[in-house]
């Protein structure tokens, strides 16, 4: 028995050591789901650390009281709210001192699949050139919809999640190089961090995750996504309201220019400056037309802050160059076909916003959608917005029993006599956004009327 236990211990200790850091500030409501998933994972040589930014809701006490029995768990309580980057840096320094091979940064509103860490370690071992990996992040309440499989970045530093709002499926199953990793779930190689340094603290928040990834590229590493590692995220489609929304708007406006000043190759400066001028004029003009004067003010404040911070940014850029970071290795992955993110749309119960198709008002559906219906006769209208791409085929199922198969290359309708219950629609084919130019993948266009 002792020899067997020793063999198991040796096996575990020879596995790469992963430190998982959950950054938290007053996020008590999320912590149970987050840590239950982490502690139930299949990877055996991992440590799980709550990085608490001086929460006042009992977060640290809850984690200690609920999971403190587990020797893999640790809690770090910062004296004040250090923010995302500085807070995580406390954990990163601990990991570097503790001999960790990898670190996994997680937001507190994430839930990892049992084998997620195992899959990330396997891919990192297979790709030693990868300094960071992006797991596949899916929406928590709609796990067939993608939140992020990496980051995209435009020529002016505008950044968005790759795949956001799209249906998960074979299209997203193949690993690919990406310019960056969303900080909500970011897997990093510690040997790479020793070359690049830790997360930047001057951004406040927003784009600091991408700044680190660009430094990884400039240090000679690559950044990949890892579709086999799945993380569900309680993503907020509203992205905050009121003061939070305004603060984000200002910081992203300011930080775009800072990101480019720190990382873009000098030879691209004329093009970047021209594109920034065009982008800012468009954004300010749109804000003025919408009478969103606070946005206009945010741009003006962002320009002023960017100009004031430029000397410090150029000094930091020179420091990075002296440390062997060659600016611009990431440039082939920069998007030059668009300046800003065009937005994402998320379904509710599988349904998107209604639209008119050939004079009929219908709602696009995702791969599946549902609604409640009463007893009686239903009129079901089924449309196809893209007949050139083929026939739309949708199955209608009432309380688990198929009641109709809807097919069309135009607009059709049928009537159904049903008892009340849950009416579900399942698409047998998907109209891919890459083919349609839409922001989302649709399975059909449906309208149900109760007569």
PENORVEN-V121705 format. One record per residue. N is the residue number from 1. SS is DSSP state (H for helix, E for strand, L for the rest). PHI is phi as a letter, one per 40 degrees, with the letter a starting at -180 (999 if undefined). PSI is psi in whole degrees, -180 to 180 (* if undefined). Layout:
# PENORVEN-V121705
<<N,SS,PHI,PSI> <N,SS,PHI,PSI>>
This chain:
# PENORVEN-V121705
<<1,L,999,-42> <2,H,c,-40> <3,H,c,-40> <4,H,c,-43> <5,H,c,-39> <6,H,c,-39> <7,H,c,-41> <8,H,c,-43> <9,H,c,-43> <10,H,c,-39> <11,H,c,-47> <12,H,c,-44> <13,H,c,-22> <14,L,c,-10> <15,L,c,149> <16,L,d,141> <17,L,c,128> <18,E,b,128> <19,E,b,121> <20,E,b,124> <21,E,b,124> <22,E,b,108> <23,E,c,137> <24,E,a,139> <25,L,a,107> <26,L,f,42> <27,L,b,37> <28,H,d,-39> <29,H,c,-21> <30,H,c,-16> <31,H,c,-32> <32,H,c,-51> <33,H,c,-39> <34,H,c,-52> <35,H,c,-29> <36,H,d,-43> <37,H,c,-44> <38,H,c,-47> <39,H,c,-17> <40,L,c,5> <41,L,c,163> <42,L,c,-15> <43,L,c,130> <44,L,c,-24> <45,L,b,68> <46,E,b,150> <47,E,b,143> <48,E,b,122> <49,E,b,125> <50,E,c,120> <51,E,b,101> <52,E,b,122> <53,L,c,61> <54,L,f,48> <55,L,c,152> <56,L,b,11> <57,L,b,13> <58,L,g,20> <59,H,d,-52> <60,H,c,-40> <61,H,c,-39> <62,H,c,-48> <63,H,c,-42> <64,H,c,-45> <65,H,c,-30> <66,H,c,-37> <67,H,b,5> <68,L,c,-17> <69,L,c,-21> <70,L,c,121> <71,L,c,-14> <72,L,c,-8> <73,E,c,141> <74,E,a,158> <75,E,b,129> <76,E,b,120> <77,E,b,114> <78,L,c,151> <79,L,c,-21> <80,L,a,173> <81,L,c,102> <82,L,c,-7> <83,H,g,-178> <84,H,c,-53> <85,H,c,-55> <86,H,c,-36> <87,H,c,-46> <88,H,c,-31> <89,H,c,-31> <90,H,d,-44> <91,H,c,-40> <92,H,c,-41> <93,H,c,-39> <94,H,c,-41> <95,H,c,-42> <96,H,c,-41> <97,H,c,-29> <98,L,c,4> <99,L,g,21> <100,L,c,144> <101,L,c,-34> <102,E,b,157> <103,E,b,148> <104,E,b,107> <105,E,c,130> <106,E,b,141> <107,E,c,157> <108,L,c,-16> <109,L,c,33> <110,E,b,155> <111,E,b,116> <112,E,c,146> <113,L,c,153> <114,L,d,-35> <115,L,b,12> <116,H,c,-49> <117,H,c,-40> <118,H,d,-44> <119,H,c,-38> <120,H,c,-43> <121,H,c,-42> <122,H,c,-44> <123,H,c,-38> <124,H,c,-38> <125,H,c,-36> <126,H,c,-22> <127,L,b,78> <128,L,c,-15> <129,L,c,-11> <130,E,c,119> <131,E,c,-22> <132,E,a,149> <133,E,b,141> <134,E,b,115> <135,E,c,168> <136,E,c,113> <137,E,c,125> <138,E,b,156> <139,E,c,136> <140,L,d,-47> <141,L,c,-13> <142,L,b,74> <143,L,c,3> <144,L,c,1> <145,E,b,135> <146,E,c,137> <147,E,c,-47> <148,E,a,139> <149,L,b,35> <150,L,h,-178> <151,E,b,155> <152,E,b,154> <153,E,a,136> <154,E,c,176> <155,L,c,-17> <156,L,b,10> <157,L,g,2> <158,L,c,134> <159,E,b,145> <160,E,a,167> <161,E,c,129> <162,L,c,131> <163,L,g,0> <164,L,c,131> <165,L,g,-5> <166,L,c,157> <167,E,c,135> <168,L,c,150> <169,L,i,-169> <170,H,d,-29> <171,H,d,-28> <172,H,b,12> <173,L,c,-12> <174,L,c,127> <175,L,d,144> <176,L,a,158> <177,E,c,139> <178,L,b,156> <179,L,c,-26> <180,E,a,177> <181,L,b,135> <182,L,c,132> <183,L,c,-13> <184,L,c,-23> <185,E,a,96> <186,E,b,120> <187,E,b,123> <188,E,b,145> <189,E,c,124> <190,H,c,-32> <191,H,c,-31> <192,H,c,-38> <193,H,c,-31> <194,H,c,-24> <195,H,c,-36> <196,H,c,-24> <197,L,g,177> <198,L,c,-166> <199,L,c,144> <200,L,c,144> <201,L,b,-5> <202,L,c,-7> <203,L,c,-17> <204,L,g,-71> <205,L,a,155> <206,L,g,121> <207,L,g,-2> <208,H,c,-32> <209,H,c,-40> <210,H,c,-36> <211,H,d,-43> <212,H,c,-41> <213,H,c,-37> <214,H,c,-36> <215,H,c,-35> <216,H,c,-45> <217,H,d,-46> <218,H,c,-20> <219,L,c,1> <220,L,g,3> <221,L,c,173> <222,E,b,165> <223,E,b,129> <224,E,b,161> <225,E,b,160> <226,E,b,87> <227,E,c,-22> <228,E,c,-17> <229,E,c,115> <230,E,b,134> <231,E,b,129> <232,E,c,139> <233,E,b,134> <234,L,c,69> <235,L,c,138> <236,L,c,113> <237,L,c,-22> <238,L,c,-19> <239,L,f,31> <240,L,g,156> <241,L,b,166> <242,H,g,-132> <243,H,c,-35> <244,H,c,-44> <245,H,c,-42> <246,H,c,-38> <247,H,c,-43> <248,H,c,-42> <249,H,c,-45> <250,H,c,-47> <251,H,c,-40> <252,H,c,-36> <253,H,c,-47> <254,H,c,-43> <255,H,c,-22> <256,H,d,-49> <257,H,c,-38> <258,H,c,-41> <259,H,d,-45> <260,H,c,-40> <261,H,c,-35> <262,H,c,-30> <263,H,b,-24> <264,L,c,147> <265,L,c,144> <266,H,d,-35> <267,H,c,-18> <268,H,c,-2> <269,H,d,-46> <270,H,d,-42> <271,H,c,-41> <272,H,c,-46> <273,H,c,-44> <274,H,c,-45> <275,H,c,-38> <276,H,c,-42> <277,H,c,-44> <278,H,c,-47> <279,H,c,-43> <280,H,c,-40> <281,H,c,-43> <282,H,c,-45> <283,H,c,-44> <284,H,c,-41> <285,H,c,-42> <286,H,c,-43> <287,H,c,-39> <288,H,c,-42> <289,H,c,-35> <290,L,c,-1> <291,L,f,32> <292,L,c,75> <293,H,c,-26> <294,H,c,-30> <295,H,c,-41> <296,H,d,-45> <297,H,c,-37> <298,H,c,-38> <299,H,c,-44> <300,H,c,-45> <301,H,c,-37> <302,H,c,-42> <303,H,c,-44> <304,H,c,-44> <305,H,c,-38> <306,H,c,-42> <307,H,c,-41> <308,H,c,-33> <309,H,c,-4> <310,H,c,-44> <311,H,d,-43> <312,H,c,-37> <313,H,c,-41> <314,H,c,-35> <315,H,c,-42> <316,H,c,-37> <317,H,c,-42> <318,H,c,-38> <319,H,c,-43> <320,H,c,-41> <321,H,c,-41> <322,H,c,-27> <323,L,c,8> <324,L,g,10> <325,L,c,116> <326,L,c,108> <327,L,c,133> <328,L,h,2> <329,L,c,-22> <330,L,c,-9> <331,H,d,-36> <332,H,d,-18> <333,H,c,-1> <334,L,c,136> <335,E,c,120> <336,L,b,-1> <337,L,c,-7> <338,L,a,154> <339,L,c,-40> <340,L,b,159> <341,L,c,134> <342,L,c,-2> <343,L,g,161> <344,L,b,153> <345,L,b,136> <346,L,b,143> <347,L,c,155> <348,E,b,117> <349,L,f,27> <350,L,g,-2> <351,E,b,142> <352,E,b,178> <353,E,c,143> <354,E,c,154> <355,E,a,166> <356,E,c,130> <357,E,b,110> <358,L,f,44> <359,L,g,2> <360,E,b,137> <361,E,c,117> <362,E,b,166> <363,E,b,126> <364,E,c,146> <365,E,b,156> <366,L,c,-156> <367,L,c,-27> <368,E,a,154> <369,E,a,159> <370,E,a,161> <371,E,a,161> <372,E,c,140> <373,E,b,155> <374,L,c,174> <375,L,c,136> <376,E,i,-157> <377,E,c,134> <378,E,b,140> <379,E,b,119> <380,E,b,118> <381,E,b,132> <382,E,b,123> <383,E,b,164> <384,L,b,112> <385,L,c,-20> <386,L,b,66> <387,H,c,-25> <388,H,c,-21> <389,H,c,-4> <390,L,h,178> <391,L,c,141> <392,E,c,134> <393,E,b,119> <394,E,b,133> <395,E,c,135> <396,E,b,129> <397,E,b,126> <398,E,b,116> <399,L,f,43> <400,L,g,-6> <401,E,b,127> <402,E,c,129> <403,E,b,-14> <404,E,a,155> <405,E,b,120> <406,E,b,124> <407,E,b,140> <408,E,a,152> <409,L,b,15> <410,L,a,-113> <411,E,b,125> <412,E,b,166> <413,E,a,152> <414,E,b,164> <415,E,b,144> <416,E,b,135> <417,E,c,116> <418,E,b,157> <419,L,c,155> <420,L,c,155> <421,E,i,-157> <422,E,c,115> <423,E,c,121> <424,E,b,149> <425,E,b,133> <426,E,b,125> <427,E,c,130> <428,L,c,-9> <429,L,a,153> <430,L,b,135> <431,E,c,105> <432,L,c,139> <433,H,c,-28> <434,H,c,-27> <435,H,c,-31> <436,H,c,-22> <437,L,g,5> <438,L,c,172> <439,L,c,-14> <440,L,b,167> <441,L,c,131> <442,E,b,147> <443,L,b,-11> <444,E,i,179> <445,E,b,116> <446,E,b,148> <447,E,a,133> <448,E,b,125> <449,E,b,131> <450,E,c,118> <451,L,c,*>>
